[in-house]
């Protein structure tokens, strides 16, 4: 299982980012995929999950601002983040079950 995230960066409060995750090493369409985030010194926080059939789930902290999507033809999963807040600052990880990528840093600051 290999998961490679991209798309993080520095953004001002209220801004938008789209994170991407390229998955390989397994039959992508058969698995639910997700995103989690971690702030230094704190545990991993679940953010969102998309099932293999496209049903989506979002943590209350991001509901209404983030959306998750997937493209099974490209083995890609995305996290669209709108109305970003400083509290969204974290390393974001693409996940498949207990597996996760190396993460991409998102910093929300003016």
FENGI-V617260 format. One record per pair of residues at least 12 apart in sequence whose ideal C-beta (glycine too) atoms are under 7 Angstrom apart, sorted by sequence separation. I is the first residue (numbers start at 1). J is the second residue. If there is no record, write none. Layout:
i->I j->J
i->I j->J
This chain:
i->7 j->19
i->35 j->47
i->47 j->59
i->56 j->68
i->91 j->103
i->92 j->104
i->7 j->20
i->35 j->48
i->46 j->59
i->66 j->79
i->67 j->80
i->79 j->92
i->91 j->104
i->5 j->19
i->6 j->20
i->34 j->48
i->48 j->62
i->66 j->80
i->91 j->105
i->92 j->106
i->34 j->49
i->47 j->62
i->66 j->81
i->5 j->21
i->54 j->70
i->65 j->81
i->90 j->106
i->4 j->21
i->32 j->49
i->33 j->50
i->65 j->82
i->77 j->94
i->89 j->106
i->3 j->21
i->4 j->22
i->32 j->50
i->48 j->66
i->50 j->68
i->65 j->83
i->88 j->106
i->89 j->107
i->32 j->51
i->47 j->66
i->50 j->69
i->89 j->108
i->3 j->23
i->32 j->52
i->48 j->68
i->50 j->70
i->88 j->108
i->31 j->52
i->2 j->24
i->30 j->52
i->86 j->108
i->2 j->25
i->29 j->52
i->85 j->108
i->86 j->109
i->1 j->25
i->84 j->108
i->1 j->26
i->50 j->77
i->48 j->79
i->35 j->68
i->33 j->70
i->29 j->72
i->28 j->72
i->33 j->77
i->35 j->79
i->28 j->75
i->24 j->75
i->39 j->90
i->23 j->75
i->38 j->90
i->22 j->75
i->37 j->90
i->38 j->91
i->22 j->76
i->23 j->77
i->37 j->91
i->21 j->76
i->37 j->92
i->20 j->76
i->21 j->77
i->37 j->93
i->35 j->92
i->36 j->93
i->20 j->78
i->35 j->93
i->19 j->78
i->35 j->94
i->36 j->95
i->18 j->78
i->19 j->79
i->35 j->95
i->34 j->95
i->18 j->80
i->19 j->81
i->33 j->96
i->17 j->81
i->36 j->100
i->16 j->81
i->31 j->96
i->16 j->82
i->17 j->84
i->16 j->84
i->14 j->83
i->15 j->84
i->14 j->84
i->13 j->84
i->13 j->85
i->11 j->84
i->13 j->86
i->19 j->92
i->21 j->94
i->23 j->96
i->21 j->101
i->8 j->92
i->19 j->104
i->5 j->92
i->5 j->93
i->5 j->94
i->17 j->106
i->3 j->94
i->3 j->96
i->1 j->96
i->13 j->108
i->3 j->99
i->5 j->101
i->8 j->104
i->3 j->100
i->4 j->101
i->5 j->102
i->7 j->104
i->8 j->105
i->10 j->107
i->11 j->108
i->13 j->110
i->1 j->99
i->3 j->101
i->5 j->103
i->6 j->104
i->8 j->106
i->12 j->110
i->5 j->104
i->10 j->109
